[in-house]
Amino acid sequence: MTSSAEPPAVVFVGPMGAGKTSIGRRVARGLGVGFTDTDRVIVQAHGPIPDIFAAHGEARFREWEREAVTQSLQRGGVISLGGGAVLDAGTRAALAGHRVVFLTVTPRAVSARIRDGNRPLVEGDDPLARWQQIFDERRPLYEEVADRTFDTSFGPITGVADAILDWLRGEK
């Protein structure tokens, strides 16, 4: 929880490929605050995410992820969470009192974005079908924690970032 002296963090949740990191960075610049990508925090502390999954399993990864989210929330600013962070009840509880933005994207728009080969959960014969399955499973959790939803499927990400900044500034 944040103290009354500091504003709550702005947290981005959503499926892989929705633009949480790119848009989060732009929103942080627009607000003049720091930006944290919790996946990057985990990689710096524990190594590449595919290696963590292979060596330690998803449960251990989610523990490290919850720690990274909690520490990032304490620092404040703008925070981008990994797509599966909302699976952990402790992580969802930690988001209370912060401004949470759910970035959504259509399968058609995301198909080119998930082809970078660094997404272990969608590897295989039909990455888009796997992405859709994961998104369908997690969507209720994204909606549960979100204060506002923005679609990143169409138009430049600067437009989405500007819309989010307008919303955030309107809340003050």
BADREN-888720 format. One record per atom (N, C-alpha, C): atom name; z, x, y; residue in three letters; residue number from 1. Coordinates in Angstrom, 2 decimals, always signed. Example, Ala and Ser with C-alpha at 12.3 -4.5 7.8 and 13.67 -1.06 7.14 Angstrom:
BADREN-888720
N, +7.80, +13.19, -5.69, ALA, 1
CA, +7.80, +12.30, -4.50, ALA, 1
C, +7.80, +13.20, -3.30, ALA, 1
N, +7.08, +12.85, -2.25, SER, 2
CA, +7.14, +13.67, -1.06, SER, 2
C, +7.87, +12.90, +0.03, SER, 2
***
This chain:
BADREN-888720
N, +0.00, +0.84, -1.19, MET, 1
CA, +0.00, +0.00, +0.00, MET, 1
C, +0.00, +0.88, +1.24, MET, 1
N, -0.65, +0.45, +2.26, THR, 2
CA, -0.70, +1.23, +3.50, THR, 2
C, +0.46, +0.83, +4.39, THR, 2
N, +0.84, +1.75, +5.26, SER, 3
CA, +1.88, +1.42, +6.22, SER, 3
C, +1.25, +0.64, +7.37, SER, 3
N, +2.07, +0.00, +8.17, SER, 4
CA, +1.52, -0.80, +9.26, SER, 4
C, +0.92, +0.08, +10.34, SER, 4
N, +1.24, +1.38, +10.37, ALA, 5
CA, +0.72, +2.28, +11.38, ALA, 5
C, -0.72, +2.70, +11.09, ALA, 5
N, -1.14, +2.67, +9.85, GLU, 6
CA, -2.49, +3.08, +9.52, GLU, 6
C, -3.28, +1.90, +8.97, GLU, 6
N, -4.56, +1.83, +9.35, PRO, 7
CA, -5.35, +0.71, +8.84, PRO, 7
C, -5.59, +0.87, +7.35, PRO, 7
N, -5.80, -0.23, +6.67, PRO, 8
CA, -6.08, -0.12, +5.23, PRO, 8
C, -7.41, +0.61, +5.02, PRO, 8
N, -7.54, +1.19, +3.85, ALA, 9
CA, -8.79, +1.85, +3.49, ALA, 9
C, -9.89, +0.81, +3.34, ALA, 9
N, -11.11, +1.27, +3.43, VAL, 10
CA, -12.28, +0.46, +3.12, VAL, 10
C, -12.78, +0.98, +1.78, VAL, 10
N, -12.84, +0.10, +0.79, VAL, 11
CA, -13.15, +0.52, -0.58, VAL, 11
C, -14.43, -0.18, -1.04, VAL, 11
N, -15.35, +0.62, -1.60, PHE, 12
CA, -16.60, +0.08, -2.13, PHE, 12
C, -16.52, +0.01, -3.64, PHE, 12
N, -16.81, -1.18, -4.18, VAL, 13
CA, -16.89, -1.40, -5.62, VAL, 13
C, -18.25, -2.01, -5.93, VAL, 13
N, -18.66, -1.91, -7.18, GLY, 14
CA, -19.92, -2.51, -7.60, GLY, 14
C, -20.52, -1.71, -8.73, GLY, 14
N, -21.64, -2.19, -9.23, PRO, 15
CA, -22.26, -1.54, -10.38, PRO, 15
C, -22.91, -0.22, -10.01, PRO, 15
N, -23.17, +0.58, -11.03, MET, 16
CA, -23.89, +1.82, -10.79, MET, 16
C, -25.25, +1.49, -10.19, MET, 16
N, -25.63, +2.33, -9.22, GLY, 17
CA, -26.91, +2.14, -8.57, GLY, 17
C, -26.91, +1.19, -7.40, GLY, 17
N, -25.76, +0.65, -7.04, ALA, 18
CA, -25.71, -0.30, -5.92, ALA, 18
C, -25.69, +0.39, -4.56, ALA, 18
N, -25.41, +1.69, -4.54, GLY, 19
CA, -25.41, +2.42, -3.27, GLY, 19
C, -24.03, +2.65, -2.69, GLY, 19
N, -23.00, +2.62, -3.52, LYS, 20
CA, -21.62, +2.74, -3.02, LYS, 20
C, -21.40, +4.06, -2.27, LYS, 20
N, -21.93, +5.15, -2.80, THR, 21
CA, -21.73, +6.45, -2.17, THR, 21
C, -22.56, +6.58, -0.89, THR, 21
N, -23.84, +6.26, -0.96, SER, 22
CA, -24.72, +6.40, +0.21, SER, 22
C, -24.25, +5.51, +1.36, SER, 22
N, -23.98, +4.27, +1.07, ILE, 23
CA, -23.55, +3.34, +2.12, ILE, 23
C, -22.13, +3.68, +2.57, ILE, 23
N, -21.26, +4.04, +1.64, GLY, 24
CA, -19.90, +4.44, +2.00, GLY, 24
C, -19.87, +5.58, +3.00, GLY, 24
N, -20.71, +6.59, +2.76, ARG, 25
CA, -20.77, +7.73, +3.70, ARG, 25
C, -21.18, +7.27, +5.09, ARG, 25
N, -22.18, +6.40, +5.16, ARG, 26
CA, -22.65, +5.91, +6.46, ARG, 26
C, -21.58, +5.08, +7.17, ARG, 26
N, -20.88, +4.26, +6.41, VAL, 27
CA, -19.81, +3.45, +7.01, VAL, 27
C, -18.68, +4.36, +7.51, VAL, 27
N, -18.34, +5.38, +6.73, ALA, 28
CA, -17.29, +6.32, +7.16, ALA, 28
C, -17.69, +7.01, +8.47, ALA, 28
N, -18.94, +7.45, +8.57, ARG, 29
CA, -19.41, +8.07, +9.81, ARG, 29
C, -19.32, +7.08, +10.96, ARG, 29
N, -19.73, +5.84, +10.70, GLY, 30
CA, -19.70, +4.82, +11.74, GLY, 30
C, -18.29, +4.51, +12.24, GLY, 30
N, -17.33, +4.62, +11.33, LEU, 31
CA, -15.93, +4.36, +11.70, LEU, 31
C, -15.21, +5.61, +12.20, LEU, 31
N, -15.83, +6.76, +11.99, GLY, 32
CA, -15.20, +8.02, +12.40, GLY, 32
C, -14.02, +8.40, +11.51, GLY, 32
N, -14.12, +8.09, +10.21, VAL, 33
CA, -13.04, +8.39, +9.26, VAL, 33
C, -13.61, +9.19, +8.09, VAL, 33
N, -12.73, +9.69, +7.26, GLY, 34
CA, -13.14, +10.46, +6.10, GLY, 34
C, -13.73, +9.59, +5.00, GLY, 34
N, -14.50, +10.23, +4.12, PHE, 35
CA, -15.11, +9.55, +2.98, PHE, 35
C, -14.70, +10.25, +1.70, PHE, 35
N, -14.37, +9.45, +0.67, THR, 36
CA, -14.04, +9.98, -0.64, THR, 36
C, -14.81, +9.23, -1.70, THR, 36
N, -15.46, +9.97, -2.58, ASP, 37
CA, -16.11, +9.41, -3.76, ASP, 37
C, -15.20, +9.77, -4.94, ASP, 37
N, -14.56, +8.79, -5.55, THR, 38
CA, -13.58, +9.10, -6.60, THR, 38
C, -14.22, +9.73, -7.83, THR, 38
N, -15.48, +9.43, -8.11, ASP, 39
CA, -16.15, +10.12, -9.21, ASP, 39
C, -16.22, +11.61, -8.92, ASP, 39
N, -16.52, +11.97, -7.69, ARG, 40
CA, -16.59, +13.38, -7.31, ARG, 40
C, -15.22, +14.04, -7.42, ARG, 40
N, -14.17, +13.33, -7.04, VAL, 41
CA, -12.80, +13.87, -7.18, VAL, 41
C, -12.50, +14.18, -8.64, VAL, 41
N, -12.88, +13.27, -9.53, ILE, 42
CA, -12.64, +13.45, -10.96, ILE, 42
C, -13.44, +14.64, -11.49, ILE, 42
N, -14.69, +14.76, -11.08, VAL, 43
CA, -15.54, +15.88, -11.53, VAL, 43
C, -14.94, +17.21, -11.07, VAL, 43
N, -14.47, +17.27, -9.84, GLN, 44
CA, -13.88, +18.51, -9.33, GLN, 44
C, -12.63, +18.90, -10.10, GLN, 44
N, -11.85, +17.92, -10.51, ALA, 45
CA, -10.59, +18.20, -11.21, ALA, 45
C, -10.76, +18.39, -12.71, ALA, 45
N, -11.72, +17.69, -13.32, HIS, 46
CA, -11.78, +17.65, -14.79, HIS, 46
C, -13.13, +17.97, -15.40, HIS, 46
N, -14.17, +18.15, -14.59, GLY, 47
CA, -15.49, +18.47, -15.12, GLY, 47
C, -16.40, +17.26, -15.12, GLY, 47
N, -17.64, +17.46, -15.57, PRO, 48
CA, -18.64, +16.39, -15.55, PRO, 48
C, -18.18, +15.14, -16.33, PRO, 48
N, -18.48, +13.98, -15.78, ILE, 49
CA, -18.04, +12.72, -16.39, ILE, 49
C, -18.57, +12.54, -17.82, ILE, 49
N, -19.86, +12.85, -18.10, PRO, 50
CA, -20.30, +12.72, -19.49, PRO, 50
C, -19.48, +13.60, -20.45, PRO, 50
N, -19.09, +14.78, -19.98, ASP, 51
CA, -18.27, +15.68, -20.81, ASP, 51
C, -16.87, +15.11, -21.03, ASP, 51
N, -16.31, +14.48, -19.99, ILE, 52
CA, -14.99, +13.86, -20.12, ILE, 52
C, -15.04, +12.75, -21.16, ILE, 52
N, -16.05, +11.89, -21.06, PHE, 53
CA, -16.20, +10.80, -22.04, PHE, 53
C, -16.31, +11.37, -23.45, PHE, 53
N, -17.10, +12.44, -23.62, ALA, 54
CA, -17.32, +13.02, -24.95, ALA, 54
C, -16.07, +13.69, -25.50, ALA, 54
N, -15.36, +14.39, -24.65, ALA, 55
CA, -14.21, +15.18, -25.12, ALA, 55
C, -12.91, +14.39, -25.15, ALA, 55
N, -12.72, +13.47, -24.22, HIS, 56
CA, -11.43, +12.80, -24.07, HIS, 56
C, -11.49, +11.29, -24.25, HIS, 56
N, -12.68, +10.70, -24.17, GLY, 57
CA, -12.83, +9.26, -24.32, GLY, 57
C, -12.70, +8.52, -23.00, GLY, 57
N, -13.09, +7.26, -23.05, GLU, 58
CA, -13.07, +6.44, -21.84, GLU, 58
C, -11.64, +6.14, -21.37, GLU, 58
N, -10.71, +5.96, -22.29, ALA, 59
CA, -9.33, +5.62, -21.88, ALA, 59
C, -8.73, +6.73, -21.01, ALA, 59
N, -8.92, +7.98, -21.42, ARG, 60
CA, -8.38, +9.10, -20.63, ARG, 60
C, -9.10, +9.18, -19.29, ARG, 60
N, -10.41, +8.99, -19.32, PHE, 61
CA, -11.16, +8.99, -18.07, PHE, 61
C, -10.60, +7.95, -17.10, PHE, 61
N, -10.34, +6.74, -17.60, ARG, 62
CA, -9.82, +5.67, -16.73, ARG, 62
C, -8.45, +6.03, -16.16, ARG, 62
N, -7.61, +6.75, -16.91, GLU, 63
CA, -6.32, +7.21, -16.38, GLU, 63
C, -6.54, +8.16, -15.21, GLU, 63
N, -7.42, +9.13, -15.41, TRP, 64
CA, -7.71, +10.08, -14.34, TRP, 64
C, -8.35, +9.38, -13.14, TRP, 64
N, -9.16, +8.38, -13.43, GLU, 65
CA, -9.79, +7.62, -12.36, GLU, 65
C, -8.74, +6.86, -11.55, GLU, 65
N, -7.79, +6.21, -12.23, ARG, 66
CA, -6.72, +5.47, -11.53, ARG, 66
C, -5.94, +6.43, -10.62, ARG, 66
N, -5.64, +7.63, -11.12, GLU, 67
CA, -4.93, +8.62, -10.29, GLU, 67
C, -5.75, +8.99, -9.06, GLU, 67
N, -7.05, +9.21, -9.26, ALA, 68
CA, -7.93, +9.58, -8.14, ALA, 68
C, -8.00, +8.45, -7.11, ALA, 68
N, -8.08, +7.21, -7.58, VAL, 69
CA, -8.14, +6.06, -6.67, VAL, 69
C, -6.84, +5.95, -5.88, VAL, 69
N, -5.71, +6.04, -6.57, THR, 70
CA, -4.41, +5.92, -5.91, THR, 70
C, -4.23, +6.98, -4.84, THR, 70
N, -4.56, +8.22, -5.16, GLN, 71
CA, -4.44, +9.31, -4.18, GLN, 71
C, -5.39, +9.10, -3.01, GLN, 71
N, -6.59, +8.64, -3.29, SER, 72
CA, -7.57, +8.40, -2.22, SER, 72
C, -7.12, +7.28, -1.30, SER, 72
N, -6.56, +6.22, -1.87, LEU, 73
CA, -6.05, +5.12, -1.05, LEU, 73
C, -4.94, +5.59, -0.13, LEU, 73
N, -4.12, +6.50, -0.60, GLN, 74
CA, -3.03, +7.02, +0.24, GLN, 74
C, -3.58, +7.80, +1.43, GLN, 74
N, -4.71, +8.49, +1.23, ARG, 75
CA, -5.33, +9.24, +2.33, ARG, 75
C, -6.07, +8.32, +3.29, ARG, 75
N, -6.56, +7.20, +2.78, GLY, 76
CA, -7.25, +6.23, +3.63, GLY, 76
C, -8.70, +6.59, +3.87, GLY, 76
N, -9.28, +5.98, +4.89, GLY, 77
CA, -10.68, +6.18, +5.19, GLY, 77
C, -11.55, +5.24, +4.37, GLY, 77
N, -12.73, +5.73, +4.00, VAL, 78
CA, -13.68, +4.96, +3.20, VAL, 78
C, -13.75, +5.60, +1.82, VAL, 78
N, -13.67, +4.76, +0.79, ILE, 79
CA, -13.60, +5.25, -0.59, ILE, 79
C, -14.62, +4.51, -1.44, ILE, 79
N, -15.39, +5.29, -2.19, SER, 80
CA, -16.34, +4.73, -3.15, SER, 80
C, -15.77, +4.91, -4.54, SER, 80
N, -15.66, +3.80, -5.28, LEU, 81
CA, -15.14, +3.87, -6.65, LEU, 81
C, -16.27, +3.89, -7.65, LEU, 81
N, -16.02, +4.50, -8.80, GLY, 82
CA, -16.98, +4.44, -9.89, GLY, 82
C, -17.14, +3.00, -10.33, GLY, 82
N, -18.27, +2.69, -10.92, GLY, 83
CA, -18.59, +1.32, -11.30, GLY, 83
C, -17.57, +0.67, -12.22, GLY, 83
N, -16.92, +1.45, -13.08, GLY, 84
CA, -15.97, +0.90, -14.04, GLY, 84
C, -14.52, +0.96, -13.61, GLY, 84
N, -14.26, +1.43, -12.40, ALA, 85
CA, -12.87, +1.59, -11.95, ALA, 85
C, -12.10, +0.27, -12.01, ALA, 85
N, -12.78, -0.84, -11.76, VAL, 86
CA, -12.12, -2.14, -11.74, VAL, 86
C, -11.67, -2.60, -13.13, VAL, 86
N, -12.09, -1.92, -14.18, LEU, 87
CA, -11.66, -2.29, -15.53, LEU, 87
C, -10.18, -2.07, -15.74, LEU, 87
N, -9.59, -1.15, -14.97, ASP, 88
CA, -8.19, -0.81, -15.12, ASP, 88
C, -7.34, -1.72, -14.23, ASP, 88
N, -6.40, -2.44, -14.84, ALA, 89
CA, -5.55, -3.37, -14.08, ALA, 89
C, -4.74, -2.66, -13.01, ALA, 89
N, -4.29, -1.45, -13.29, GLY, 90
CA, -3.54, -0.68, -12.30, GLY, 90
C, -4.38, -0.33, -11.09, GLY, 90
N, -5.63, +0.01, -11.34, THR, 91
CA, -6.54, +0.30, -10.23, THR, 91
C, -6.78, -0.96, -9.41, THR, 91
N, -7.02, -2.08, -10.07, ARG, 92
CA, -7.23, -3.34, -9.32, ARG, 92
C, -6.01, -3.68, -8.48, ARG, 92
N, -4.82, -3.50, -9.04, ALA, 93
CA, -3.59, -3.79, -8.29, ALA, 93
C, -3.46, -2.88, -7.08, ALA, 93
N, -3.87, -1.62, -7.22, ALA, 94
CA, -3.76, -0.66, -6.12, ALA, 94
C, -4.64, -1.03, -4.93, ALA, 94
N, -5.67, -1.83, -5.18, LEU, 95
CA, -6.59, -2.21, -4.10, LEU, 95
C, -6.02, -3.29, -3.18, LEU, 95
N, -4.96, -3.95, -3.60, ALA, 96
CA, -4.35, -5.00, -2.78, ALA, 96
C, -3.97, -4.43, -1.41, ALA, 96
N, -4.28, -5.15, -0.37, GLY, 97
CA, -3.93, -4.72, +0.97, GLY, 97
C, -4.99, -3.84, +1.62, GLY, 97
N, -6.04, -3.52, +0.88, HIS, 98
CA, -7.14, -2.73, +1.43, HIS, 98
C, -8.36, -3.64, +1.57, HIS, 98
N, -9.31, -3.23, +2.40, ARG, 99
CA, -10.54, -4.00, +2.59, ARG, 99
C, -11.54, -3.55, +1.52, ARG, 99
N, -11.88, -4.47, +0.63, VAL, 100
CA, -12.74, -4.13, -0.50, VAL, 100
C, -14.11, -4.80, -0.33, VAL, 100
N, -15.15, -3.98, -0.40, VAL, 101
CA, -16.53, -4.43, -0.27, VAL, 101
C, -17.19, -4.32, -1.63, VAL, 101
N, -17.73, -5.43, -2.10, PHE, 102
CA, -18.49, -5.47, -3.35, PHE, 102
C, -19.97, -5.35, -3.00, PHE, 102
N, -20.58, -4.24, -3.43, LEU, 103
CA, -22.02, -4.06, -3.25, LEU, 103
C, -22.71, -4.53, -4.52, LEU, 103
N, -23.61, -5.47, -4.36, THR, 104
CA, -24.35, -5.99, -5.49, THR, 104
C, -25.82, -5.60, -5.33, THR, 104
N, -26.54, -5.66, -6.44, VAL, 105
CA, -27.95, -5.29, -6.43, VAL, 105
C, -28.63, -6.02, -7.59, VAL, 105
N, -29.90, -6.36, -7.39, THR, 106
CA, -30.64, -7.03, -8.45, THR, 106
C, -31.10, -6.02, -9.50, THR, 106
N, -31.32, -6.48, -10.72, PRO, 107
CA, -31.84, -5.57, -11.76, PRO, 107
C, -33.18, -4.93, -11.35, PRO, 107
N, -34.03, -5.71, -10.73, ARG, 108
CA, -35.33, -5.17, -10.31, ARG, 108
C, -35.17, -4.01, -9.33, ARG, 108
N, -34.28, -4.17, -8.37, ALA, 109
CA, -34.07, -3.12, -7.38, ALA, 109
C, -33.36, -1.90, -7.96, ALA, 109
N, -32.48, -2.11, -8.92, VAL, 110
CA, -31.70, -1.01, -9.46, VAL, 110
C, -32.47, -0.19, -10.50, VAL, 110
N, -33.52, -0.74, -11.06, SER, 111
CA, -34.19, -0.08, -12.18, SER, 111
C, -34.61, +1.35, -11.85, SER, 111
N, -35.15, +1.59, -10.68, ALA, 112
CA, -35.55, +2.95, -10.30, ALA, 112
C, -34.34, +3.82, -9.98, ALA, 112
N, -33.28, +3.21, -9.52, ARG, 113
CA, -32.09, +3.97, -9.11, ARG, 113
C, -31.31, +4.54, -10.29, ARG, 113
N, -31.42, +3.93, -11.46, ILE, 114
CA, -30.60, +4.38, -12.60, ILE, 114
C, -31.35, +5.32, -13.54, ILE, 114
N, -32.50, +5.78, -13.11, ARG, 115
CA, -33.30, +6.66, -13.97, ARG, 115
C, -32.97, +8.13, -13.81, ARG, 115
N, -31.91, +8.48, -13.09, ASP, 116
CA, -31.64, +9.89, -12.80, ASP, 116
C, -31.07, +10.67, -13.99, ASP, 116
N, -30.77, +9.98, -15.09, GLY, 117
CA, -30.32, +10.67, -16.30, GLY, 117
C, -28.88, +11.11, -16.30, GLY, 117
N, -28.13, +10.82, -15.28, ASN, 118
CA, -26.73, +11.25, -15.21, ASN, 118
C, -25.79, +10.06, -15.30, ASN, 118
N, -26.15, +9.07, -16.07, ARG, 119
CA, -25.35, +7.86, -16.20, ARG, 119
C, -25.15, +7.57, -17.68, ARG, 119
N, -24.09, +8.14, -18.26, PRO, 120
CA, -23.91, +8.08, -19.72, PRO, 120
C, -23.80, +6.67, -20.28, PRO, 120
N, -23.32, +5.72, -19.51, LEU, 121
CA, -23.15, +4.37, -20.04, LEU, 121
C, -24.45, +3.60, -20.21, LEU, 121
N, -25.54, +4.09, -19.59, VAL, 122
CA, -26.81, +3.38, -19.72, VAL, 122
C, -27.88, +4.23, -20.42, VAL, 122
N, -27.46, +5.26, -21.10, GLU, 123
CA, -28.43, +6.05, -21.85, GLU, 123
C, -28.90, +5.24, -23.04, GLU, 123
N, -30.12, +5.53, -23.50, GLY, 124
CA, -30.65, +4.83, -24.67, GLY, 124
C, -32.02, +4.27, -24.41, GLY, 124
N, -32.43, +3.38, -25.31, ASP, 125
CA, -33.78, +2.84, -25.28, ASP, 125
C, -34.06, +1.91, -24.10, ASP, 125
N, -33.07, +1.15, -23.68, ASP, 126
CA, -33.29, +0.16, -22.62, ASP, 126
C, -32.16, +0.23, -21.59, ASP, 126
N, -32.20, +1.25, -20.71, PRO, 127
CA, -31.12, +1.42, -19.73, PRO, 127
C, -30.89, +0.19, -18.86, PRO, 127
N, -31.97, -0.51, -18.49, LEU, 128
CA, -31.81, -1.67, -17.62, LEU, 128
C, -31.07, -2.81, -18.31, LEU, 128
N, -31.37, -3.03, -19.59, ALA, 129
CA, -30.65, -4.07, -20.34, ALA, 129
C, -29.17, -3.70, -20.46, ALA, 129
N, -28.89, -2.43, -20.70, ARG, 130
CA, -27.49, -1.98, -20.79, ARG, 130
C, -26.80, -2.13, -19.43, ARG, 130
N, -27.51, -1.78, -18.34, TRP, 131
CA, -26.96, -1.94, -17.00, TRP, 131
C, -26.60, -3.40, -16.77, TRP, 131
N, -27.50, -4.31, -17.12, GLN, 132
CA, -27.27, -5.74, -16.91, GLN, 132
C, -26.06, -6.21, -17.69, GLN, 132
N, -25.92, -5.76, -18.93, GLN, 133
CA, -24.77, -6.14, -19.75, GLN, 133
C, -23.46, -5.66, -19.11, GLN, 133
N, -23.45, -4.42, -18.66, ILE, 134
CA, -22.25, -3.87, -18.02, ILE, 134
C, -21.94, -4.64, -16.74, ILE, 134
N, -22.96, -4.91, -15.93, PHE, 135
CA, -22.75, -5.63, -14.68, PHE, 135
C, -22.21, -7.04, -14.94, PHE, 135
N, -22.79, -7.72, -15.91, ASP, 136
CA, -22.32, -9.07, -16.24, ASP, 136
C, -20.85, -9.07, -16.68, ASP, 136
N, -20.44, -8.05, -17.43, GLU, 137
CA, -19.06, -7.95, -17.89, GLU, 137
C, -18.10, -7.66, -16.73, GLU, 137
N, -18.53, -6.85, -15.79, ARG, 138
CA, -17.64, -6.40, -14.71, ARG, 138
C, -17.68, -7.28, -13.47, ARG, 138
N, -18.72, -8.05, -13.30, ARG, 139
CA, -18.89, -8.84, -12.08, ARG, 139
C, -17.65, -9.68, -11.72, ARG, 139
N, -17.03, -10.39, -12.67, PRO, 140
CA, -15.84, -11.17, -12.30, PRO, 140
C, -14.71, -10.29, -11.73, PRO, 140
N, -14.61, -9.06, -12.19, LEU, 141
CA, -13.57, -8.15, -11.67, LEU, 141
C, -13.92, -7.66, -10.27, LEU, 141
N, -15.21, -7.37, -10.03, TYR, 142
CA, -15.63, -7.00, -8.68, TYR, 142
C, -15.32, -8.14, -7.72, TYR, 142
N, -15.67, -9.36, -8.13, GLU, 143
CA, -15.44, -10.53, -7.28, GLU, 143
C, -13.95, -10.78, -7.05, GLU, 143
N, -13.14, -10.50, -8.07, GLU, 144
CA, -11.69, -10.69, -7.96, GLU, 144
C, -11.08, -9.81, -6.87, GLU, 144
N, -11.52, -8.56, -6.77, VAL, 145
CA, -10.91, -7.63, -5.82, VAL, 145
C, -11.58, -7.63, -4.46, VAL, 145
N, -12.78, -8.18, -4.35, ALA, 146
CA, -13.57, -8.06, -3.13, ALA, 146
C, -13.15, -9.03, -2.03, ALA, 146
N, -13.20, -8.52, -0.82, ASP, 147
CA, -13.02, -9.35, +0.37, ASP, 147
C, -14.36, -9.88, +0.87, ASP, 147
N, -15.42, -9.12, +0.59, ARG, 148
CA, -16.75, -9.48, +1.08, ARG, 148
C, -17.80, -8.85, +0.17, ARG, 148
N, -18.92, -9.52, +0.00, THR, 149
CA, -20.02, -9.03, -0.84, THR, 149
C, -21.25, -8.80, +0.02, THR, 149
N, -21.92, -7.68, -0.21, PHE, 150
CA, -23.17, -7.37, +0.46, PHE, 150
C, -24.19, -6.97, -0.60, PHE, 150
N, -25.41, -7.47, -0.46, ASP, 151
CA, -26.48, -7.15, -1.40, ASP, 151
C, -27.26, -5.95, -0.86, ASP, 151
N, -27.52, -4.98, -1.75, THR, 152
CA, -28.23, -3.76, -1.34, THR, 152
C, -29.65, -3.72, -1.89, THR, 152
N, -30.14, -4.83, -2.39, SER, 153
CA, -31.43, -4.85, -3.08, SER, 153
C, -32.62, -4.65, -2.15, SER, 153
N, -32.53, -5.13, -0.94, PHE, 154
CA, -33.69, -5.15, -0.05, PHE, 154
C, -33.36, -4.49, +1.28, PHE, 154
N, -34.35, -3.89, +1.87, GLY, 155
CA, -34.19, -3.28, +3.18, GLY, 155
C, -33.51, -1.93, +3.10, GLY, 155
N, -33.49, -1.25, +4.23, PRO, 156
CA, -32.89, +0.09, +4.25, PRO, 156
C, -31.37, +0.03, +4.14, PRO, 156
N, -30.78, +1.08, +3.57, ILE, 157
CA, -29.33, +1.11, +3.44, ILE, 157
C, -28.64, +1.16, +4.79, ILE, 157
N, -29.35, +1.63, +5.81, THR, 158
CA, -28.75, +1.64, +7.14, THR, 158
C, -28.45, +0.21, +7.61, THR, 158
N, -29.33, -0.72, +7.24, GLY, 159
CA, -29.09, -2.12, +7.61, GLY, 159
C, -27.87, -2.69, +6.93, GLY, 159
N, -27.67, -2.34, +5.66, VAL, 160
CA, -26.48, -2.79, +4.93, VAL, 160
C, -25.23, -2.16, +5.56, VAL, 160
N, -25.31, -0.86, +5.82, ALA, 161
CA, -24.16, -0.17, +6.43, ALA, 161
C, -23.81, -0.79, +7.78, ALA, 161
N, -24.83, -1.09, +8.58, ASP, 162
CA, -24.57, -1.71, +9.89, ASP, 162
C, -23.93, -3.09, +9.75, ASP, 162
N, -24.39, -3.87, +8.76, ALA, 163
CA, -23.80, -5.20, +8.54, ALA, 163
C, -22.33, -5.07, +8.13, ALA, 163
N, -22.03, -4.09, +7.31, ILE, 164
CA, -20.64, -3.87, +6.89, ILE, 164
C, -19.80, -3.43, +8.07, ILE, 164
N, -20.33, -2.53, +8.89, LEU, 165
CA, -19.59, -2.10, +10.09, LEU, 165
C, -19.33, -3.27, +11.03, LEU, 165
N, -20.32, -4.13, +11.21, ASP, 166
CA, -20.12, -5.32, +12.06, ASP, 166
C, -19.00, -6.19, +11.50, ASP, 166
N, -19.00, -6.39, +10.18, TRP, 167
CA, -17.95, -7.19, +9.56, TRP, 167
C, -16.57, -6.55, +9.75, TRP, 167
N, -16.50, -5.24, +9.51, LEU, 168
CA, -15.22, -4.54, +9.64, LEU, 168
C, -14.70, -4.59, +11.08, LEU, 168
N, -15.55, -4.38, +12.01, ARG, 169
CA, -15.14, -4.39, +13.42, ARG, 169
C, -14.74, -5.78, +13.87, ARG, 169
N, -15.33, -6.80, +13.27, GLY, 170
CA, -14.97, -8.18, +13.58, GLY, 170
C, -13.61, -8.58, +13.07, GLY, 170
N, -13.10, -7.83, +12.08, GLU, 171
CA, -11.79, -8.13, +11.49, GLU, 171
C, -10.64, -7.61, +12.32, GLU, 171
N, -10.90, -6.64, +13.17, LYS, 172
CA, -9.80, -5.97, +13.90, LYS, 172
C, -9.13, -6.88, +14.88, LYS, 172
***
